[in-house]
Amino acid sequence: MPDTTAANEELLADDVAAIDELRDSYANLSAELGKIIVGQESVIEQLAICLFARGHALLMGVPGLAKTLLVSRLAETMSLTFNRIQFTPDLMPMDITGTEILQDDGSGRREFEFSKGPVFANIVLADEINRAPSKTQAAMLEAMQEHRVTVAGNTLELEQPFFVLATQNPIEQEGTYPLPEAQLDRFMFMIGVDYPSRDEEISIARTTTGAKLPELDHILDGEKVIRFQELVRRIPVPDHIYHFAVDLVRRTRPDSDESPEWISPYVGWGAGPRAVQYLILGARARAALQGSYMVRQEDVVAVAEPVLRHRVIKTFTAESEGVTCRSIIARLVEELSQEA
């Protein structure tokens, strides 16, 4: 059982029981998804962390890695509504938010009636978000940030919980509209979906080329998800964890006196204060999913890469030498952990 000595001073008995319930629910959720999704345990964990921390995620991976299947089945296990939006160059903002349609009310009079767009769902998959023009991306990102949309002067609230997963193809960039750094910053995590191992790929071939895929049990509903989201923000965070998160983010900035000398040649711009917020929120959510009653340093380390990966902007030198954001973040974490 996790150490509760310091945490019990701040957590109520009901919160301790709720953490245990969340841990068990997450274990059941992972088991259900495992019936269809082979491997990708870290991706499932990071998606769950984002969901319970009220964040949004950007999935990066080549086609064919079951990103859409994973997201749709995640919604199924949680009894949440799910919509997929395929972003294309001709997609307009109203195709996402909805539009007003002139309808006959049956008595001969006509009046405008709002027809909701696909953004009105609990889980929205924005597939290849970099394929659409900037104004369409902006409409999606406004909904993510404000949890509401404005159409024809009317503001409509989105149903809670509201969780956006966007995908980008890291290979094909021709004819795309890359998200600016300011818009990338609105995503809590950038989750890398990698190729499966050899054994996992054999298992995929066996399970997906035969009979119909199994239906999944419903583990959670919207009301429970919201309750767990509120619980996550009450997980205690020791002072040294705040210092660790802040020190890690400040070391990504090449013009900071606190960054190591080797950072400047490889990093053009470092992460901002929002990265600190997401490190703490992500660590809180991970601690709860693991059944811990307080945040530990290992929770911050576990979420460091998905939080910082799209917030650390590499230089041309890093590109030419094959230095990746992953390796930069891993080195920073290792050095800071040794000093802590």
BALOBA-1460 file (C-alpha; in Angstrom, 3 decimals):
// residues 340
<rec num="1" residu="m" x="0.000" y="0.000" z="0.000"/>
<rec num="2" residu="p" x="1.318" y="3.492" z="-0.826"/>
<rec num="3" residu="d" x="2.646" y="5.618" z="1.990"/>
<rec num="4" residu="t" x="-0.199" y="7.778" z="3.328"/>
<rec num="5" residu="t" x="1.571" y="9.439" z="6.265"/>
<rec num="6" residu="a" x="1.776" y="12.912" z="4.759"/>
<rec num="7" residu="a" x="-1.230" y="12.609" z="2.474"/>
<rec num="8" residu="n" x="-3.796" y="11.696" z="5.105"/>
<rec num="9" residu="e" x="-3.327" y="15.103" z="6.712"/>
<rec num="10" residu="e" x="-4.939" y="16.634" z="3.620"/>
<rec num="11" residu="l" x="-7.048" y="13.859" z="2.084"/>
<rec num="12" residu="l" x="-10.472" y="13.046" z="3.458"/>
<rec num="13" residu="a" x="-11.440" y="9.440" z="4.052"/>
<rec num="14" residu="d" x="-13.840" y="9.639" z="1.095"/>
<rec num="15" residu="d" x="-10.980" y="10.784" z="-1.146"/>
<rec num="16" residu="v" x="-8.809" y="7.843" z="-0.109"/>
<rec num="17" residu="a" x="-11.650" y="5.461" z="-0.989"/>
<rec num="18" residu="a" x="-12.205" y="7.294" z="-4.281"/>
<rec num="19" residu="i" x="-8.526" y="6.931" z="-5.223"/>
<rec num="20" residu="d" x="-8.793" y="3.196" z="-4.632"/>
<rec num="21" residu="e" x="-11.904" y="3.136" z="-6.827"/>
<rec num="22" residu="l" x="-10.135" y="5.080" z="-9.590"/>
<rec num="23" residu="r" x="-7.139" y="2.729" z="-9.471"/>
<rec num="24" residu="d" x="-9.427" y="-0.315" z="-9.821"/>
<rec num="25" residu="s" x="-11.465" y="1.339" z="-12.575"/>
<rec num="26" residu="y" x="-8.310" y="2.137" z="-14.520"/>
<rec num="27" residu="a" x="-7.083" y="-1.451" z="-14.159"/>
<rec num="28" residu="n" x="-10.421" y="-2.717" z="-15.509"/>
<rec num="29" residu="l" x="-10.327" y="-0.142" z="-18.293"/>
<rec num="30" residu="s" x="-6.855" y="-1.238" z="-19.402"/>
<rec num="31" residu="a" x="-7.921" y="-4.880" z="-19.304"/>
<rec num="32" residu="e" x="-10.954" y="-4.190" z="-21.492"/>
<rec num="33" residu="l" x="-8.952" y="-2.234" z="-24.060"/>
<rec num="34" residu="g" x="-6.366" y="-5.017" z="-24.024"/>
<rec num="35" residu="k" x="-8.974" y="-7.329" z="-25.581"/>
<rec num="36" residu="i" x="-8.662" y="-5.361" z="-28.815"/>
<rec num="37" residu="i" x="-5.610" y="-3.091" z="-28.575"/>
<rec num="38" residu="v" x="-2.405" y="-5.136" z="-28.476"/>
<rec num="39" residu="g" x="0.439" y="-3.447" z="-26.593"/>
<rec num="40" residu="q" x="0.425" y="0.371" z="-26.383"/>
<rec num="41" residu="e" x="0.115" y="0.247" z="-22.569"/>
<rec num="42" residu="s" x="1.969" y="3.547" z="-22.174"/>
<rec num="43" residu="v" x="-0.289" y="5.225" z="-24.756"/>
<rec num="44" residu="i" x="-3.396" y="4.016" z="-22.906"/>
<rec num="45" residu="e" x="-1.982" y="5.298" z="-19.613"/>
<rec num="46" residu="q" x="-1.148" y="8.711" z="-21.088"/>
<rec num="47" residu="l" x="-4.615" y="9.013" z="-22.633"/>
<rec num="48" residu="a" x="-6.178" y="8.209" z="-19.258"/>
<rec num="49" residu="i" x="-3.939" y="10.754" z="-17.514"/>
<rec num="50" residu="c" x="-5.034" y="13.447" z="-19.984"/>
<rec num="51" residu="l" x="-8.693" y="12.569" z="-19.605"/>
<rec num="52" residu="f" x="-8.717" y="12.649" z="-15.794"/>
<rec num="53" residu="a" x="-6.569" y="15.794" z="-15.720"/>
<rec num="54" residu="r" x="-9.056" y="17.570" z="-18.061"/>
<rec num="55" residu="g" x="-6.420" y="17.973" z="-20.740"/>
<rec num="56" residu="h" x="-6.301" y="17.264" z="-24.470"/>
<rec num="57" residu="a" x="-3.796" y="15.124" z="-26.346"/>
<rec num="58" residu="l" x="-2.023" y="15.167" z="-29.695"/>
<rec num="59" residu="l" x="-1.243" y="11.685" z="-31.045"/>
<rec num="60" residu="m" x="1.785" y="11.399" z="-33.321"/>
<rec num="61" residu="g" x="2.221" y="8.223" z="-35.314"/>
<rec num="62" residu="v" x="2.287" y="6.801" z="-38.814"/>
<rec num="63" residu="p" x="-0.986" y="5.453" z="-40.280"/>
<rec num="64" residu="g" x="-2.084" y="1.962" z="-39.339"/>
<rec num="65" residu="l" x="-1.204" y="1.982" z="-35.627"/>
<rec num="66" residu="a" x="-4.853" y="1.749" z="-34.456"/>
<rec num="67" residu="k" x="-5.082" y="5.314" z="-33.180"/>
<rec num="68" residu="t" x="-8.701" y="5.741" z="-34.284"/>
<rec num="69" residu="l" x="-9.670" y="2.304" z="-33.004"/>
<rec num="70" residu="l" x="-8.093" y="3.003" z="-29.623"/>
<rec num="71" residu="v" x="-9.920" y="6.316" z="-29.172"/>
<rec num="72" residu="s" x="-13.311" y="4.954" z="-30.263"/>
<rec num="73" residu="r" x="-13.034" y="1.936" z="-27.970"/>
<rec num="74" residu="l" x="-11.884" y="4.151" z="-25.100"/>
<rec num="75" residu="a" x="-15.154" y="6.066" z="-25.491"/>
<rec num="76" residu="e" x="-17.056" y="2.772" z="-25.594"/>
<rec num="77" residu="t" x="-15.623" y="1.533" z="-22.296"/>
<rec num="78" residu="m" x="-16.595" y="4.826" z="-20.658"/>
<rec num="79" residu="s" x="-20.139" y="5.030" z="-22.069"/>
<rec num="80" residu="l" x="-19.242" y="8.387" z="-23.613"/>
<rec num="81" residu="t" x="-20.349" y="9.828" z="-26.934"/>
<rec num="82" residu="f" x="-17.695" y="9.795" z="-29.643"/>
<rec num="83" residu="n" x="-17.304" y="11.664" z="-32.929"/>
<rec num="84" residu="r" x="-14.497" y="11.538" z="-35.470"/>
<rec num="85" residu="i" x="-13.712" y="14.554" z="-37.653"/>
<rec num="86" residu="q" x="-11.535" y="13.952" z="-40.699"/>
<rec num="87" residu="f" x="-9.690" y="17.218" z="-41.280"/>
<rec num="88" residu="t" x="-9.263" y="18.112" z="-44.950"/>
<rec num="89" residu="p" x="-8.202" y="21.305" z="-46.801"/>
<rec num="90" residu="d" x="-11.842" y="22.148" z="-47.629"/>
<rec num="91" residu="l" x="-13.161" y="21.677" z="-44.072"/>
<rec num="92" residu="m" x="-14.882" y="24.814" z="-42.779"/>
<rec num="93" residu="p" x="-15.393" y="25.918" z="-39.135"/>
<rec num="94" residu="m" x="-19.154" y="25.340" z="-39.419"/>
<rec num="95" residu="d" x="-18.433" y="21.722" z="-40.392"/>
<rec num="96" residu="i" x="-17.053" y="21.330" z="-36.869"/>
<rec num="97" residu="t" x="-19.231" y="23.566" z="-34.723"/>
<rec num="98" residu="g" x="-22.522" y="23.242" z="-36.611"/>
<rec num="99" residu="t" x="-24.719" y="25.751" z="-38.405"/>
<rec num="100" residu="e" x="-28.211" y="27.215" z="-38.466"/>
<rec num="101" residu="i" x="-30.632" y="25.655" z="-40.941"/>
<rec num="102" residu="l" x="-33.901" y="27.212" z="-42.115"/>
<rec num="103" residu="q" x="-36.701" y="24.831" z="-41.125"/>
<rec num="104" residu="d" x="-40.464" y="24.756" z="-41.598"/>
<rec num="105" residu="d" x="-42.146" y="24.497" z="-38.191"/>
<rec num="106" residu="g" x="-45.195" y="22.750" z="-39.677"/>
<rec num="107" residu="s" x="-47.492" y="25.768" z="-39.654"/>
<rec num="108" residu="g" x="-46.061" y="27.396" z="-42.729"/>
<rec num="109" residu="r" x="-43.626" y="29.563" z="-40.819"/>
<rec num="110" residu="r" x="-39.927" y="29.204" z="-41.258"/>
<rec num="111" residu="e" x="-37.326" y="29.743" z="-38.603"/>
<rec num="112" residu="f" x="-33.667" y="28.979" z="-38.097"/>
<rec num="113" residu="e" x="-32.775" y="25.879" z="-36.116"/>
<rec num="114" residu="f" x="-29.246" y="25.102" z="-34.963"/>
<rec num="115" residu="s" x="-27.838" y="21.805" z="-36.158"/>
<rec num="116" residu="k" x="-25.027" y="20.670" z="-33.891"/>
<rec num="117" residu="g" x="-21.692" y="19.762" z="-35.398"/>
<rec num="118" residu="p" x="-19.482" y="16.786" z="-34.516"/>
<rec num="119" residu="v" x="-17.673" y="18.787" z="-31.795"/>
<rec num="120" residu="f" x="-20.723" y="18.163" z="-29.590"/>
<rec num="121" residu="a" x="-19.515" y="14.874" z="-28.131"/>
<rec num="122" residu="n" x="-17.667" y="13.773" z="-24.996"/>
<rec num="123" residu="i" x="-14.663" y="12.470" z="-26.946"/>
<rec num="124" residu="v" x="-13.737" y="14.045" z="-30.288"/>
<rec num="125" residu="l" x="-11.048" y="12.641" z="-32.565"/>
<rec num="126" residu="a" x="-9.616" y="15.374" z="-34.789"/>
<rec num="127" residu="d" x="-7.952" y="13.174" z="-37.398"/>
<rec num="128" residu="e" x="-4.964" y="14.777" z="-39.163"/>
<rec num="129" residu="i" x="-5.695" y="18.195" z="-37.696"/>
<rec num="130" residu="n" x="-2.833" y="19.724" z="-39.694"/>
<rec num="131" residu="r" x="-4.695" y="19.020" z="-42.965"/>
<rec num="132" residu="a" x="-7.237" y="21.824" z="-42.404"/>
<rec num="133" residu="p" x="-6.687" y="25.597" z="-42.865"/>
<rec num="134" residu="s" x="-5.812" y="27.788" z="-39.904"/>
<rec num="135" residu="k" x="-9.333" y="29.198" z="-39.379"/>
<rec num="136" residu="t" x="-10.746" y="25.674" z="-39.070"/>
<rec num="137" residu="q" x="-7.986" y="24.669" z="-36.661"/>
<rec num="138" residu="a" x="-8.746" y="27.810" z="-34.645"/>
<rec num="139" residu="a" x="-12.432" y="26.846" z="-34.314"/>
<rec num="140" residu="m" x="-11.417" y="23.449" z="-32.958"/>
<rec num="141" residu="l" x="-8.849" y="24.895" z="-30.588"/>
<rec num="142" residu="e" x="-11.316" y="27.498" z="-29.286"/>
<rec num="143" residu="a" x="-13.724" y="24.708" z="-28.377"/>
<rec num="144" residu="m" x="-10.870" y="22.899" z="-26.597"/>
<rec num="145" residu="q" x="-9.886" y="25.962" z="-24.603"/>
<rec num="146" residu="e" x="-13.293" y="27.431" z="-23.761"/>
<rec num="147" residu="h" x="-15.441" y="24.261" z="-23.786"/>
<rec num="148" residu="r" x="-18.038" y="26.187" z="-25.776"/>
<rec num="149" residu="v" x="-18.684" y="27.336" z="-29.326"/>
<rec num="150" residu="t" x="-20.153" y="30.528" z="-30.750"/>
<rec num="151" residu="v" x="-22.314" y="30.314" z="-33.874"/>
<rec num="152" residu="a" x="-24.253" y="33.257" z="-35.327"/>
<rec num="153" residu="g" x="-23.810" y="35.202" z="-32.122"/>
<rec num="154" residu="n" x="-25.114" y="32.395" z="-29.919"/>
<rec num="155" residu="t" x="-22.816" y="30.699" z="-27.397"/>
<rec num="156" residu="l" x="-23.430" y="27.026" z="-26.665"/>
<rec num="157" residu="e" x="-21.756" y="25.065" z="-23.899"/>
<rec num="158" residu="l" x="-20.212" y="21.695" z="-24.742"/>
<rec num="159" residu="e" x="-21.285" y="18.647" z="-22.797"/>
<rec num="160" residu="q" x="-18.911" y="17.537" z="-20.044"/>
<rec num="161" residu="p" x="-16.617" y="15.673" z="-19.897"/>
<rec num="162" residu="f" x="-15.061" y="17.024" z="-23.096"/>
<rec num="163" residu="f" x="-11.863" y="15.452" z="-24.382"/>
<rec num="164" residu="v" x="-10.150" y="16.156" z="-27.721"/>
<rec num="165" residu="l" x="-7.627" y="13.837" z="-29.305"/>
<rec num="166" residu="a" x="-5.933" y="15.147" z="-32.416"/>
<rec num="167" residu="t" x="-3.646" y="13.166" z="-34.712"/>
<rec num="168" residu="q" x="-0.793" y="14.208" z="-36.969"/>
<rec num="169" residu="n" x="1.099" y="12.128" z="-39.495"/>
<rec num="170" residu="p" x="4.810" y="12.790" z="-38.874"/>
<rec num="171" residu="i" x="5.812" y="11.625" z="-42.359"/>
<rec num="172" residu="e" x="3.578" y="13.268" z="-44.947"/>
<rec num="173" residu="q" x="3.742" y="17.053" z="-44.582"/>
<rec num="174" residu="e" x="3.024" y="18.154" z="-48.160"/>
<rec num="175" residu="g" x="-0.106" y="20.290" z="-48.416"/>
<rec num="176" residu="t" x="-0.513" y="20.567" z="-44.637"/>
<rec num="177" residu="y" x="-1.000" y="23.493" z="-42.284"/>
<rec num="178" residu="p" x="1.322" y="22.814" z="-39.323"/>
<rec num="179" residu="l" x="-0.021" y="23.952" z="-35.968"/>
<rec num="180" residu="p" x="1.805" y="27.030" z="-34.627"/>
<rec num="181" residu="e" x="3.661" y="26.601" z="-31.349"/>
<rec num="182" residu="a" x="1.057" y="28.722" z="-29.515"/>
<rec num="183" residu="q" x="-1.671" y="26.290" z="-30.592"/>
<rec num="184" residu="l" x="0.430" y="23.211" z="-29.888"/>
<rec num="185" residu="d" x="0.835" y="24.551" z="-26.359"/>
<rec num="186" residu="r" x="-2.893" y="24.028" z="-25.751"/>
<rec num="187" residu="f" x="-2.415" y="20.274" z="-25.889"/>
<rec num="188" residu="m" x="-1.485" y="18.840" z="-22.524"/>
<rec num="189" residu="f" x="0.356" y="15.840" z="-24.004"/>
<rec num="190" residu="m" x="1.994" y="14.941" z="-27.276"/>
<rec num="191" residu="i" x="1.768" y="11.158" z="-27.263"/>
<rec num="192" residu="g" x="4.064" y="9.197" z="-29.542"/>
<rec num="193" residu="v" x="2.475" y="6.027" z="-30.939"/>
<rec num="194" residu="d" x="5.327" y="3.750" z="-31.929"/>
<rec num="195" residu="y" x="5.484" y="0.537" z="-33.932"/>
<rec num="196" residu="p" x="4.586" y="-2.627" z="-31.967"/>
<rec num="197" residu="s" x="7.170" y="-5.224" z="-31.046"/>
<rec num="198" residu="r" x="7.511" y="-8.421" z="-33.110"/>
<rec num="199" residu="d" x="5.459" y="-10.513" z="-30.672"/>
<rec num="200" residu="e" x="2.800" y="-7.807" z="-30.466"/>
<rec num="201" residu="e" x="2.598" y="-7.624" z="-34.257"/>
<rec num="202" residu="i" x="2.079" y="-11.393" z="-34.454"/>
<rec num="203" residu="s" x="-0.699" y="-11.071" z="-31.872"/>
<rec num="204" residu="i" x="-2.277" y="-8.225" z="-33.877"/>
<rec num="205" residu="a" x="-2.323" y="-10.426" z="-36.986"/>
<rec num="206" residu="r" x="-4.024" y="-13.241" z="-35.040"/>
<rec num="207" residu="t" x="-6.667" y="-11.182" z="-33.260"/>
<rec num="208" residu="t" x="-7.699" y="-8.757" z="-36.009"/>
<rec num="209" residu="t" x="-7.903" y="-10.979" z="-39.101"/>
<rec num="210" residu="g" x="-10.383" y="-13.501" z="-37.801"/>
<rec num="211" residu="a" x="-13.801" y="-13.254" z="-36.216"/>
<rec num="212" residu="k" x="-15.570" y="-10.030" z="-35.278"/>
<rec num="213" residu="l" x="-13.840" y="-7.953" z="-32.611"/>
<rec num="214" residu="p" x="-15.365" y="-8.381" z="-29.151"/>
<rec num="215" residu="e" x="-17.645" y="-5.774" z="-27.613"/>
<rec num="216" residu="l" x="-16.224" y="-4.106" z="-24.543"/>
<rec num="217" residu="d" x="-17.848" y="-3.744" z="-21.143"/>
<rec num="218" residu="h" x="-18.772" y="-0.280" z="-19.897"/>
<rec num="219" residu="i" x="-16.442" y="0.570" z="-17.001"/>
<rec num="220" residu="l" x="-17.216" y="4.246" z="-16.385"/>
<rec num="221" residu="d" x="-19.826" y="6.849" z="-17.287"/>
<rec num="222" residu="g" x="-19.642" y="10.611" z="-17.699"/>
<rec num="223" residu="e" x="-20.693" y="11.340" z="-14.128"/>
<rec num="224" residu="k" x="-17.922" y="9.176" z="-12.692"/>
<rec num="225" residu="v" x="-15.334" y="10.643" z="-15.039"/>
<rec num="226" residu="i" x="-16.208" y="14.160" z="-13.852"/>
<rec num="227" residu="r" x="-16.048" y="13.031" z="-10.219"/>
<rec num="228" residu="f" x="-12.607" y="11.506" z="-10.784"/>
<rec num="229" residu="q" x="-11.438" y="14.670" z="-12.576"/>
<rec num="230" residu="e" x="-12.340" y="16.688" z="-9.487"/>
<rec num="231" residu="l" x="-10.613" y="14.112" z="-7.277"/>
<rec num="232" residu="v" x="-7.348" y="14.350" z="-9.237"/>
<rec num="233" residu="r" x="-7.006" y="18.047" z="-8.418"/>
<rec num="234" residu="r" x="-7.163" y="17.253" z="-4.694"/>
<rec num="235" residu="i" x="-4.205" y="14.843" z="-4.732"/>
<rec num="236" residu="p" x="-1.567" y="16.341" z="-2.373"/>
<rec num="237" residu="v" x="1.695" y="17.567" z="-3.906"/>
<rec num="238" residu="p" x="4.757" y="17.922" z="-1.621"/>
<rec num="239" residu="d" x="6.749" y="21.153" z="-1.928"/>
<rec num="240" residu="h" x="9.825" y="19.451" z="-3.341"/>
<rec num="241" residu="i" x="7.733" y="18.160" z="-6.277"/>
<rec num="242" residu="y" x="6.736" y="21.713" z="-7.210"/>
<rec num="243" residu="h" x="10.420" y="22.695" z="-7.112"/>
<rec num="244" residu="f" x="11.385" y="19.684" z="-9.237"/>
<rec num="245" residu="a" x="8.779" y="20.513" z="-11.915"/>
<rec num="246" residu="v" x="9.745" y="24.187" z="-12.044"/>
<rec num="247" residu="d" x="13.481" y="23.407" z="-12.178"/>
<rec num="248" residu="l" x="12.932" y="20.933" z="-15.020"/>
<rec num="249" residu="v" x="10.989" y="23.419" z="-17.136"/>
<rec num="250" residu="r" x="13.406" y="26.302" z="-16.481"/>
<rec num="251" residu="r" x="16.316" y="24.142" z="-17.641"/>
<rec num="252" residu="t" x="14.722" y="23.789" z="-21.083"/>
<rec num="253" residu="r" x="15.209" y="27.529" z="-21.727"/>
<rec num="254" residu="p" x="18.538" y="28.212" z="-23.487"/>
<rec num="255" residu="d" x="18.801" y="31.820" z="-22.258"/>
<rec num="256" residu="s" x="18.243" y="30.885" z="-18.616"/>
<rec num="257" residu="d" x="21.098" y="30.949" z="-16.118"/>
<rec num="258" residu="e" x="19.708" y="27.685" z="-14.712"/>
<rec num="259" residu="s" x="19.991" y="25.676" z="-17.941"/>
<rec num="260" residu="p" x="23.039" y="23.457" z="-18.586"/>
<rec num="261" residu="e" x="25.629" y="24.604" z="-21.105"/>
<rec num="262" residu="w" x="24.806" y="21.846" z="-23.586"/>
<rec num="263" residu="i" x="21.192" y="23.072" z="-24.024"/>
<rec num="264" residu="s" x="21.951" y="26.263" z="-25.977"/>
<rec num="265" residu="p" x="23.268" y="24.614" z="-29.183"/>
<rec num="266" residu="y" x="20.268" y="22.254" z="-29.395"/>
<rec num="267" residu="v" x="17.259" y="24.235" z="-28.134"/>
<rec num="268" residu="g" x="15.994" y="27.460" z="-29.667"/>
<rec num="269" residu="w" x="13.022" y="27.973" z="-27.351"/>
<rec num="270" residu="g" x="12.124" y="26.271" z="-24.099"/>
<rec num="271" residu="a" x="8.840" y="25.491" z="-22.395"/>
<rec num="272" residu="g" x="6.642" y="28.126" z="-20.721"/>
<rec num="273" residu="p" x="4.768" y="28.160" z="-17.404"/>
<rec num="274" residu="r" x="1.900" y="26.089" z="-18.828"/>
<rec num="275" residu="a" x="4.334" y="23.171" z="-18.961"/>
<rec num="276" residu="v" x="4.747" y="23.391" z="-15.173"/>
<rec num="277" residu="q" x="0.978" y="23.331" z="-14.717"/>
<rec num="278" residu="y" x="0.620" y="20.266" z="-16.917"/>
<rec num="279" residu="l" x="3.537" y="18.492" z="-15.227"/>
<rec num="280" residu="i" x="1.790" y="18.866" z="-11.863"/>
<rec num="281" residu="l" x="-1.666" y="17.971" z="-13.183"/>
<rec num="282" residu="g" x="-0.305" y="14.994" z="-15.095"/>
<rec num="283" residu="a" x="1.638" y="13.801" z="-12.054"/>
<rec num="284" residu="r" x="-1.497" y="14.129" z="-9.917"/>
<rec num="285" residu="a" x="-3.532" y="12.077" z="-12.372"/>
<rec num="286" residu="r" x="-0.851" y="9.401" z="-12.712"/>
<rec num="287" residu="a" x="-0.476" y="9.121" z="-8.938"/>
<rec num="288" residu="a" x="-4.231" y="8.554" z="-8.618"/>
<rec num="289" residu="l" x="-4.259" y="5.949" z="-11.412"/>
<rec num="290" residu="q" x="-1.430" y="4.118" z="-9.646"/>
<rec num="291" residu="g" x="-3.357" y="4.208" z="-6.354"/>
<rec num="292" residu="s" x="-0.959" y="6.608" z="-4.652"/>
<rec num="293" residu="y" x="-2.349" y="9.099" z="-2.130"/>
<rec num="294" residu="m" x="0.227" y="11.769" z="-2.949"/>
<rec num="295" residu="v" x="2.371" y="12.800" z="-5.906"/>
<rec num="296" residu="r" x="5.857" y="11.322" z="-6.135"/>
<rec num="297" residu="q" x="8.866" y="12.398" z="-8.175"/>
<rec num="298" residu="e" x="8.493" y="9.336" z="-10.384"/>
<rec num="299" residu="d" x="5.051" y="10.624" z="-11.442"/>
<rec num="300" residu="v" x="6.574" y="13.881" z="-12.706"/>
<rec num="301" residu="v" x="9.335" y="11.958" z="-14.503"/>
<rec num="302" residu="a" x="6.738" y="9.713" z="-16.177"/>
<rec num="303" residu="v" x="4.830" y="12.634" z="-17.697"/>
<rec num="304" residu="a" x="7.858" y="14.805" z="-18.532"/>
<rec num="305" residu="e" x="8.276" y="13.593" z="-22.124"/>
<rec num="306" residu="p" x="4.643" y="13.940" z="-23.319"/>
<rec num="307" residu="v" x="4.354" y="17.355" z="-21.632"/>
<rec num="308" residu="l" x="7.635" y="18.810" z="-22.922"/>
<rec num="309" residu="r" x="8.039" y="17.079" z="-26.272"/>
<rec num="310" residu="h" x="6.098" y="19.698" z="-28.274"/>
<rec num="311" residu="r" x="7.194" y="22.623" z="-26.106"/>
<rec num="312" residu="v" x="10.952" y="22.252" z="-26.627"/>
<rec num="313" residu="i" x="11.827" y="23.763" z="-30.013"/>
<rec num="314" residu="k" x="15.021" y="22.346" z="-31.482"/>
<rec num="315" residu="t" x="17.653" y="24.269" z="-33.419"/>
<rec num="316" residu="f" x="19.005" y="23.436" z="-36.866"/>
<rec num="317" residu="t" x="22.113" y="22.081" z="-35.152"/>
<rec num="318" residu="a" x="20.004" y="19.526" z="-33.294"/>
<rec num="319" residu="e" x="18.231" y="18.560" z="-36.518"/>
<rec num="320" residu="s" x="21.492" y="18.131" z="-38.409"/>
<rec num="321" residu="e" x="23.055" y="16.033" z="-35.643"/>
<rec num="322" residu="g" x="19.981" y="13.849" z="-35.209"/>
<rec num="323" residu="v" x="19.307" y="15.015" z="-31.647"/>
<rec num="324" residu="t" x="15.660" y="14.401" z="-30.753"/>
<rec num="325" residu="c" x="13.398" y="16.152" z="-28.269"/>
<rec num="326" residu="r" x="13.061" y="12.818" z="-26.488"/>
<rec num="327" residu="s" x="16.796" y="12.569" z="-25.915"/>
<rec num="328" residu="i" x="17.019" y="16.192" z="-24.739"/>
<rec num="329" residu="i" x="14.190" y="15.703" z="-22.218"/>
<rec num="330" residu="a" x="15.580" y="12.366" z="-21.032"/>
<rec num="331" residu="r" x="18.993" y="13.927" z="-20.391"/>
<rec num="332" residu="l" x="17.496" y="16.863" z="-18.492"/>
<rec num="333" residu="v" x="15.387" y="14.543" z="-16.337"/>
<rec num="334" residu="e" x="18.357" y="12.281" z="-15.605"/>
<rec num="335" residu="e" x="20.616" y="15.151" z="-14.595"/>
<rec num="336" residu="l" x="17.986" y="16.799" z="-12.398"/>
<rec num="337" residu="s" x="17.031" y="13.504" z="-10.753"/>
<rec num="338" residu="q" x="20.643" y="12.884" z="-9.794"/>
<rec num="339" residu="e" x="20.836" y="16.306" z="-8.147"/>
<rec num="340" residu="a" x="17.495" y="15.994" z="-6.335"/>
